Amino acid sequence: MSTPESDATGAILVRNWWAVALRGFISILFGLIAFVVPGVTMLSLVLVFSAYMLVDGVMAIIAAVRAARRHDRWSLLTFEGILDLAAGTLAFLWPGLTVLAFVLLVAAWALASGAMMVTAAFRLRAGHGRWWLGLGGLASIIYGGLLIVAPLLGALVLTWWLGAYAIVFGAFLLAFALKLHSVRSHYLHAAVSGGA
C-alpha cells in the first residue's frame, strides 16, 4: 500500500534516476580498478576510498538539496552525505592509519550506509524497484560484517573484497536506476497521452 510519504520519496528518485545510475557506474568503475591494480599500497587504497566517499557524499548532498527545494523528504540523504563526507575526510587527513583501523572504518561505513538503504527501500512503493535498493543495502551490510569478522586478511584481500562489493553494489544501483527510468518514461507517456 502506498502512502503520500512513499509517493514523494519515489517521485524524488524517479526525477533523479540519472544520479542513482551515476553512483552505480562510479561504484563499478571503482571496483574494477581495485581488481585490475591489486598490488597498490594500503595508502593508495585509503586515498582512492577517500575520493570515492567524498564524491558519493557530494552526490547525496546534492540530491538532498534538490529534495529540500521541492519540500520532499531529505533528512536520510543528508545524513548519508554527511557520513560519506566524514569518512572520506578522515581517510584523507590520516592516511597512515593502520590497516585494522581502515578496515573498521570501511566496515562501519558499509553497515551504516546499508542499514539506511534498506530502511529507504521499505519506504518506497513496490513499483519503484525497491528490492534493488534493498539488495544494494543488504550487500553493504554483508560486506561490513565480513570485514569485522576477518579484519586482518591483508591489503590484497581487502582490495578484492572492496572491489567485489563495489561492483555488486554498483550493479544493484544501476538496475534500480533503470527501473526508475522505466517508471519515469511511463509517467511521461501517461502525461503526454493525458494532455493530448
N, C-alpha and C positions, 0 to 999 in steps of 0.2 A: 504494500500500500504506500502510495507516495504522499509526502507531506509538503507543505509550502517550503520548508527548510531544505528538503532533499531536491525539490524542483529548482530552487535558487542555486544550490551547490552544483547541480547538474548543468544548469544554464551557464554558469561561470566556466566550467570545464569544457562544455561544448564550444563556447566562444573562443576559448584559448587552447583548443586542441593542438595547435602547432607548437605551443610552449611545452606541452607534455611530450610531443614527438621529439622536440629538440633535446629535452632532458634524456629521453631514451637513446637517441643517437649518440649524444656525448658519453653516456654511460657505456654503450657498446664500444665506442672508439677507445675509451679509457681501458676497458677490459682487454681489447685486442693488443694495445700497446703493452700491457702487463704481461701478456703471453709471448709476444714477439721479442721483448727485451727482458728476459727473466734474470739476467745477471746484474741488473742495476743495483747499486748500493742502497741500503735502507734509507740513507739520507735523501737520495734522489726520489725514492718511493714516497717518503714523507712529503717532499716538496710537490710532487705530482698530485698526491692526495689533497694537499692544502689548496692547490689551484682548483682542483675539481670541486672541493667543498665551497670555496669562495664563489665560483661561477654558479653552482647549484643554489647557494644561499641567495645570491643576487636575483636569480630567476624566480625563486619562491617569493622574495620580497616584491618583485615587480608584479607577480600575479596577485599578491595580497593588496597592493596599492590599487590595482585595477578593480579588484573586488570591492574595496572600500569606497571607491568613487561611485560605484553603482549601488552602494548601500547593501551589498551582499555580505555573506559571512567571510571573514578574512583572518580571524584570530589563529586558526591552525596553520595556515600558510605562513603567517608572520612568525609564529613560534618555530616552525620548521626552518625558515630562512635564518632566523637568529641563531638557532642551534648549529646549522651548517656553517654560518659565518664565524661563530665562536670556535668550532672545531678546526676550521681552516686557518684561522688566525693563530691559534695555539700551536698548531703543527708548523706553521711558517716561522713564528718567533723563536721556538725552541726545537729546531730540527735534530739536535743532538740527544733528544730523549732516548732512553733505552728502547730496545725492540719490544720489551714487555709493555712499557708504558704506551707505546704507539699502538700495539695490538689491542690493549684495553680501551684506548681512545676510539679506535675504529669499531670495536665491539659495542661500546656504549652508544656511539652514533647509530650503528646499524639497528640495535634494539629499539632505541627511541624513535628513529625515523620509521621503522617498520611498524611499530605499535600505532603511530599516528596515521600511517597509510591504511592499516586495517580498520581503524576507527572511522576514517573518512569513507572507506568503501561501504561500510554498513549504513552510512547516511545517504548514499546515492540510490536512485531508483534502479531497478534491475535492468532497464533498457539502456542505461548509460555504460554498461560494461564494468560494473562494479567488481566483478570477480577477477578481472585482470588487475585492477588496482589492488585488490586484496591479496592476490598471489604475489605481486611485487612486494607488498609489505611483509608477507609470510617469508619470502626469500630473504629479506633483510633480517628478520628475526632469527631464522635458521643460521644465517651467516654469522650474526653476532654471537649466538650460542656456541657455534663451532669454535670461534676464536677464544671464547672464555674457557672452553674445555681443554683446548690444546694450544696455549699461547706461545710456547717455546719451540715450535717446529722449525723455526728459522725463516729468514727473509725470503728465500726462494719459494717455499711452500706458501708463505703469506702472499707473495706476489701472485701465485697461481690461484689461490683462493679468492683473492681480491678481484683478479681478472675474471674468473668464472662467475662470481657473484655479480660483477658489473654487467657482464654480457646477459645473464639471465634476467636481472633487474631491468636492464635496458630493453630487452625483448618484450617483457611484460608491459613496460610503459609504451613501447611502440604499438603493440596490439591494442592497448587501451586507447591510445590516440587515434588509431584507425577506426575503432568503434565509435569514438566521439565524433570523428569526422563524418562517418556514415549517418549518425544521428543528425548532425548539423545539416548535411545535404538533404536529408528527409524533411527537416523543418523548413529549409529554404524552398524546397519544391512545393511543400504544402502552402507556404506563404504566397508563392508565385501563382499557384493554382487557385488559391482563395481570392487573390486580388484580381484575377482575370475575369 
